[in-house]
């Protein structure tokens, strides 16, 4: 039981990282009808910003994370305003190809500005552990899990309970109809890019203490977040979040109980089999267009 609980808490922490990244991807997909393949690279770049700021000013990791998320917010605004708005006549596939170009841009500019050596970002809570059912859990892991769940809960409440959240849902449902109803869809789309970038930066900083800040730090997170969107379904905001936690848990369970070498590959195979029988994902539903 102690081993299982250790895996469970580790999976919840990993799942929170995946969930924040996948939520950023689905927010952009719902408002812009395109997949953002640069979600991970945006997080990586602004993780560098936060770490560089921390190393040169000596501020707390919390304030450095705030600076990194603010920088990511501005990055998201600039990407939408400078690039995506000027590509308004480009189709969804073309816009997705543009995000591949953004990956190359961010991967190139990060080492030019911050150097090629990996940087170290500390844990938010440096020391301290407690035991629960025989499992040793760090306070930092509990903080990461709590922050991830709290942020996602606040975002879902925002989407369901506020006027701006309604505007986002209307835009996600039909942007043309939303425009006719007076919804500022351009502002909604810009906000989606900004919030998604901030979520990506936070997920990168939650991951950074374990693997250092480097240009490839978010590669596996980007893949897992995209798979989580496919597994959970692109039709809802919460489906990919559920998929992210399922991936985090199943990856660790299969790696420990089945094979440390083939556990992750087996997980992707099982997801592939599941998608064959349910192509719209766990929560997704088949859309029927009436003509």
C-alpha positions as CSV (number, residue, x, y, z in Angstrom):
1,X,0.0,0.0,0.0
2,X,2.8,2.4,0.8
3,X,4.3,1.9,-2.6
4,X,1.0,2.5,-4.3
5,X,0.4,5.7,-2.3
6,X,3.9,6.9,-3.3
7,X,3.1,6.3,-6.9
8,X,-0.3,7.9,-6.5
9,X,1.1,11.2,-5.1
10,X,3.9,11.2,-7.7
11,X,1.3,10.7,-10.5
12,X,-0.9,13.5,-9.1
13,X,2.1,15.9,-9.2
14,X,3.0,14.8,-12.8
15,X,-0.6,14.8,-13.8
16,X,-1.0,18.4,-12.6
17,X,1.9,19.4,-14.9
18,X,0.3,17.7,-17.8
19,X,-3.2,19.0,-17.0
20,X,-2.0,22.7,-16.9
21,X,-0.4,22.2,-20.3
22,X,-3.4,20.4,-21.8
23,X,-5.8,23.0,-20.4
24,X,-3.7,25.7,-22.3
25,X,-3.9,23.7,-25.5
26,X,-7.7,23.1,-25.2
27,X,-8.4,26.8,-24.4
28,X,-6.7,27.8,-27.6
29,X,-8.4,25.0,-29.6
30,X,-11.9,26.0,-28.3
31,X,-11.5,29.7,-29.1
32,X,-9.3,29.5,-32.3
33,X,-10.2,26.0,-33.7
34,X,-6.5,25.0,-34.0
35,X,-4.0,23.0,-32.0
36,X,-1.1,24.9,-30.5
37,X,2.0,22.7,-30.9
38,X,4.1,25.5,-29.4
39,X,2.5,25.3,-25.9
40,X,5.6,23.5,-24.5
41,X,8.2,25.8,-26.1
42,X,6.4,28.9,-24.8
43,X,6.5,27.4,-21.3
44,X,10.2,26.6,-21.8
45,X,11.2,30.1,-22.9
46,X,9.4,31.8,-19.9
47,X,10.8,29.2,-17.5
48,X,14.2,30.6,-18.7
49,X,12.9,34.1,-18.0
50,X,11.8,33.2,-14.5
51,X,15.0,31.3,-13.7
52,X,17.3,34.0,-15.1
53,X,15.4,36.7,-13.1
54,X,15.7,34.6,-9.9
55,X,19.5,34.1,-10.4
56,X,20.2,37.7,-11.0
57,X,18.0,39.3,-8.4
58,X,17.8,36.8,-5.6
59,X,14.0,37.0,-5.2
60,X,11.9,34.2,-3.9
61,X,10.9,31.4,-6.3
62,X,7.3,32.5,-5.9
63,X,8.0,36.0,-7.2
64,X,10.2,34.6,-10.0
65,X,7.3,32.3,-11.0
66,X,5.0,35.3,-11.1
67,X,7.5,37.1,-13.3
68,X,7.7,34.1,-15.6
69,X,3.9,33.8,-15.9
70,X,3.6,37.5,-16.5
71,X,6.3,37.3,-19.2
72,X,4.4,34.3,-20.7
73,X,1.1,36.3,-20.6
74,X,2.8,39.1,-22.6
75,X,4.2,36.4,-25.0
76,X,0.8,35.0,-25.6
77,X,-0.6,38.5,-26.3
78,X,2.2,39.2,-28.8
79,X,1.8,35.9,-30.6
80,X,-1.9,36.5,-31.1
81,X,-1.6,40.2,-32.0
82,X,1.5,40.0,-34.2
83,X,1.2,36.6,-35.8
84,X,-2.2,34.9,-35.6
85,X,-4.3,38.0,-36.4
86,X,-2.3,38.5,-39.5
87,X,-3.0,34.9,-40.5
88,X,-6.7,35.3,-40.2
89,X,-7.2,34.1,-43.8
90,X,-5.1,31.1,-43.3
91,X,-6.9,27.8,-42.6
92,X,-6.6,25.8,-39.3
93,X,-3.9,23.5,-40.7
94,X,-1.9,26.5,-41.9
95,X,-2.1,28.1,-38.4
96,X,-1.0,24.8,-36.8
97,X,2.0,24.8,-39.1
98,X,2.7,28.4,-37.9
99,X,2.9,27.0,-34.4
100,X,5.6,24.6,-35.5
101,X,7.5,27.7,-36.8
102,X,7.0,29.2,-33.3
103,X,8.7,26.1,-31.8
104,X,11.8,26.7,-33.9
105,X,11.8,30.4,-33.1
106,X,11.6,29.8,-29.3
107,X,14.1,27.0,-29.4
108,X,16.5,29.2,-31.3
109,X,16.0,32.4,-29.3
110,X,16.2,30.8,-25.8
111,X,19.9,29.8,-26.0
112,X,20.8,33.1,-27.8
113,X,19.5,35.1,-24.8
114,X,20.1,32.8,-21.8
115,X,23.0,30.6,-23.0
116,X,23.3,27.0,-23.8
117,X,23.9,25.7,-20.3
118,X,20.9,24.3,-18.3
119,X,19.7,26.5,-15.4
120,X,18.5,25.4,-12.0
121,X,15.2,26.5,-10.6
122,X,14.6,25.5,-7.0
123,X,11.6,23.9,-5.4
124,X,9.0,26.3,-4.1
125,X,9.3,24.6,-0.7
126,X,12.9,23.5,-0.3
127,X,12.6,21.0,2.6
128,X,10.0,19.0,4.5
129,X,8.2,15.7,4.1
130,X,5.3,13.9,5.8
131,X,4.1,10.4,5.7
132,X,0.7,9.2,4.7
133,X,-0.2,5.5,4.7
134,X,3.6,4.7,4.6
135,X,4.3,7.0,1.7
136,X,6.8,9.9,2.1
137,X,5.5,13.0,0.4
138,X,7.3,16.3,0.1
139,X,5.5,19.6,1.0
140,X,6.5,20.8,-2.4
141,X,4.7,18.0,-4.1
142,X,1.5,18.8,-2.1
143,X,1.9,22.5,-3.1
144,X,2.2,21.6,-6.8
145,X,-0.8,19.3,-6.7
146,X,-2.8,21.9,-4.7
147,X,-1.9,24.8,-7.1
148,X,-2.7,22.7,-10.1
149,X,-6.1,21.6,-8.9
150,X,-6.9,25.1,-7.5
151,X,-6.1,26.9,-10.7
152,X,-8.1,24.5,-12.8
153,X,-11.1,24.8,-10.4
154,X,-10.9,28.6,-10.6
155,X,-10.7,28.5,-14.4
156,X,-13.7,26.2,-14.6
157,X,-15.7,28.4,-12.2
158,X,-14.7,31.4,-14.2
159,X,-15.9,29.7,-17.4
160,X,-19.2,28.6,-15.9
161,X,-20.1,31.5,-13.5
162,X,-18.9,34.8,-15.1
163,X,-20.0,36.9,-18.0
164,X,-16.5,36.7,-19.6
165,X,-16.6,32.9,-19.1
166,X,-19.9,32.9,-21.0
167,X,-18.3,34.9,-23.7
168,X,-15.5,32.3,-24.0
169,X,-18.0,29.5,-24.2
170,X,-20.0,31.3,-26.8
171,X,-16.9,31.9,-28.8
172,X,-15.9,28.3,-28.4
173,X,-19.4,27.2,-29.6
174,X,-19.6,29.4,-32.7
175,X,-17.4,32.4,-33.2
176,X,-19.4,33.9,-36.0
177,X,-22.6,33.8,-33.9
178,X,-20.7,35.3,-31.0
179,X,-19.6,38.2,-33.2
180,X,-23.2,38.9,-34.2
181,X,-24.2,38.9,-30.5
182,X,-21.6,41.5,-29.8
183,X,-19.0,39.3,-28.1
184,X,-15.5,40.8,-28.5
185,X,-14.1,37.6,-30.0
186,X,-10.7,39.1,-30.9
187,X,-10.2,40.0,-27.2
188,X,-11.4,36.6,-26.1
189,X,-8.9,34.9,-28.5
190,X,-6.1,37.1,-27.3
191,X,-6.9,36.3,-23.7
192,X,-7.0,32.6,-24.5
193,X,-3.4,32.8,-25.9
194,X,-2.2,34.8,-23.0
195,X,-3.8,32.5,-20.3
196,X,-2.6,29.4,-22.2
197,X,1.0,30.7,-22.3
198,X,0.9,31.5,-18.5
199,X,-0.3,28.0,-17.8
200,X,2.5,26.6,-19.9
201,X,5.1,28.6,-18.0
202,X,3.7,27.5,-14.6
203,X,3.7,23.8,-15.7
204,X,7.4,24.3,-16.8
205,X,8.4,25.8,-13.5
206,X,6.6,23.0,-11.5
207,X,8.7,20.5,-13.5
208,X,12.0,22.5,-13.6
209,X,13.4,21.4,-10.1
210,X,13.4,17.8,-11.2
211,X,15.0,18.1,-14.6
212,X,16.6,21.7,-14.8
213,X,15.6,24.4,-17.2
214,X,16.8,23.5,-20.7
215,X,15.5,23.8,-24.3
216,X,14.1,20.3,-24.4
217,X,12.5,20.3,-20.9
218,X,8.9,20.5,-22.2
219,X,9.1,18.0,-25.1
220,X,7.5,15.1,-23.2
221,X,5.0,17.4,-21.5
222,X,3.9,18.7,-24.9
223,X,3.4,15.2,-26.2
224,X,1.5,14.0,-23.1
225,X,-0.7,17.1,-23.0
226,X,-1.7,16.6,-26.7
227,X,-2.4,12.9,-26.0
228,X,-4.4,14.0,-23.0
229,X,-6.5,16.2,-25.2
230,X,-7.1,13.3,-27.6
231,X,-7.9,10.9,-24.7
232,X,-10.2,13.3,-22.9
233,X,-11.8,14.8,-26.0
234,X,-11.5,18.2,-27.7
235,X,-15.2,19.1,-27.2
236,X,-14.9,20.1,-23.5
237,X,-12.6,22.1,-21.3
238,X,-12.4,19.5,-18.6
239,X,-12.0,16.3,-20.7
240,X,-8.3,16.9,-21.4
241,X,-7.6,17.6,-17.7
242,X,-9.1,14.2,-16.8
243,X,-7.1,12.6,-19.6
244,X,-3.9,14.3,-18.2
245,X,-4.4,12.7,-14.7
246,X,-5.2,9.4,-16.3
247,X,-1.9,9.5,-18.3
248,X,0.1,10.6,-15.3
249,X,-1.2,7.7,-13.1
250,X,-1.2,5.0,-15.8
251,X,2.3,5.9,-17.0
252,X,3.7,5.4,-13.4
253,X,1.7,2.3,-12.6
254,X,2.7,0.5,-15.8
255,X,6.3,1.6,-15.5
256,X,6.5,0.2,-11.9
257,X,4.3,-2.9,-12.0
258,X,4.7,-4.0,-15.6
259,X,8.0,-2.8,-17.2
260,X,10.2,0.2,-16.5
261,X,11.3,0.0,-20.2
262,X,8.0,-0.6,-22.0
263,X,5.5,0.8,-19.5
264,X,5.2,4.2,-21.3
265,X,5.0,2.6,-24.7
266,X,2.3,0.2,-23.4
267,X,0.3,3.1,-22.1
268,X,0.3,4.8,-25.5
269,X,-0.7,1.5,-27.1
270,X,-3.7,1.1,-24.8
271,X,-4.7,4.7,-25.5
272,X,-4.5,4.0,-29.2
273,X,-6.7,1.0,-28.8
274,X,-9.2,3.0,-26.8
275,X,-9.3,5.8,-29.4
276,X,-10.0,3.2,-32.1
277,X,-13.2,2.2,-30.3
278,X,-14.0,5.7,-29.0
279,X,-12.5,8.3,-31.4
280,X,-14.1,11.3,-29.7
281,X,-12.4,10.5,-26.4
282,X,-13.7,10.0,-22.9
283,X,-15.9,13.0,-22.7
284,X,-16.2,14.0,-26.4
285,X,-19.3,13.5,-28.4
286,X,-19.8,13.1,-32.1
287,X,-20.9,16.3,-33.7
288,X,-23.7,16.0,-36.3
289,X,-24.1,18.9,-38.7
290,X,-27.6,19.6,-40.1
291,X,-27.9,20.8,-43.6
